[in-house]
């Protein structure tokens, strides 16, 4: 069984890592952790190329930190995971593309990410788009 766990550092995504850990222990599942950072190079912003490069580098480092935290949850229990760090305009599209390309059997995704209610209203829910369009089963994680 191959499981994809998109992580963004939110409590929901980190709870998803813990659920994936259980699958890895009980079903010997292979875990892939994934982070998608925002792609801003193509946006029409009134900032210099150097500033855009600096912002992209900061987002890449933040993505690496999120992946490291998720990997540490798994490695503390003796589980290793593949990691994927991408930059894209649509996190949901990249999750769906990766699930198809990697022949994923299950996606474990947090109900909500770091974006607030306004973000969800304006851009739509990543979890909702993934659950609706995934080529495999999707486990949507909610926390109390």
N, C-alpha and C positions, 0 to 999 in steps of 0.2 A: 504494500500500500504506500502510495506517495501522497504526502500532505504538504500543501502550500499554506504558510501563515504570513499574511501581510502584516507588518508591524509599523507603527508610527510613534510609539512611546506612550500612547494613551493607556489608561488602566484596562480598557476593553481589549486592546490588542495584546497586552502583556498577559491577560487572563487567557487569551487564545493560545499563547505559547505554553502555558501550564496544561491546557487541555491537550495540546499536541504532544506534550511530554508523556501524558498518560497513554496516548495511542502508541507512542514509540516504545514504551515499556511493555504494554500488554499485547500489542499486535505487531511489534517489530517494524513499525512504520518508518519510512524515510522522511525526514523533515527538511523542507526548504523554507528558510526565512527570507522575506522580501521587504524592501523599503523602496518607495517611490518618492523622490524629492521633486518639488515643483521645478518646471522648466521655464526660465524667464527670458532666455536669450532672444526668443522670437517676439517678445512683447515690445510694443512701442513705448518705451520709457524714456524719460528725459534725464538719463544718467549715462555716464561714460562707459565705454567698453571695459575699462579697468574696474569700475565699480560693479558692473554686472559680473565680471570674472570673480571678484571678491565675494559677492553674494552667493554665486554658484558654489564656490569653494567652501563657504561657511555651511551651506545646506548639505553639501556632500559629507563634510565632517559630522554634522548633526545626524545624517543618515547612518554613517558608520557607527556612531555612538549608540544609536537605537538598536542596530543589528548586534553590536557587542553585548548590550544589556540582555537582549533576548537569547543570544548564544550562551551567555553565562548562566541563565536559568536552566538551560538544557545541560550544559557541561557539568554543572554542579551535581547532576544526577547521572553522569556518565554517558550522555547522549550527544552525538555530534550532529551538526546540521550544515547543509549547504546554504550559502547566503547569496542573495542577489540585490544589488543596489543600482537602481535606474533613476534617471531624471526624465520626466515627461509632463505634458500638459494634463493628461488624464490618468490618474492613478488607477481608476477602475479598468480602463482599457488595457493598461500594462499588466494588471493582475490577470485579466481574462486571457490576454495573449500568452503570458507565461504559463498559465494553467494548461492551455492547449498545446503549446510547444513542448512542455515538459511531461505531458501526459499525466497530469495530476488526477488523483482519485477523489480527493477531498480538499476543500478550501476551508480553513478555520479563520474567520474574520470577525473583528470587533464590530458591534452594533453601531458604535460611534467612534470617531477618531478625535483628533485634536481640534478640528474645526468646530465651531459652536453652532447654535441654531441658525444664525444668519447665514453662515457658510452653507449649511445643508439646504436652506431655502433657496439661496441664489444658484448653487452649483449642482444640487442634487446629492443624494446619498451614495457614497462609494459602495457601502455594504449592500444597499438596495440594488444598484446596477449589477454588482457582481452576482448576487443571489438570483437575479432575474435572468442573466445571460450566461452564466457559467456552463462549461461543457461537462461539469461533474457535480457531485453533491456539495452543498455549502452548509457549514455549521456556523450560525451567527451567534456570537457570544454577547450576552448581556450580563451586567453585574449589578449588584444591589447598591 
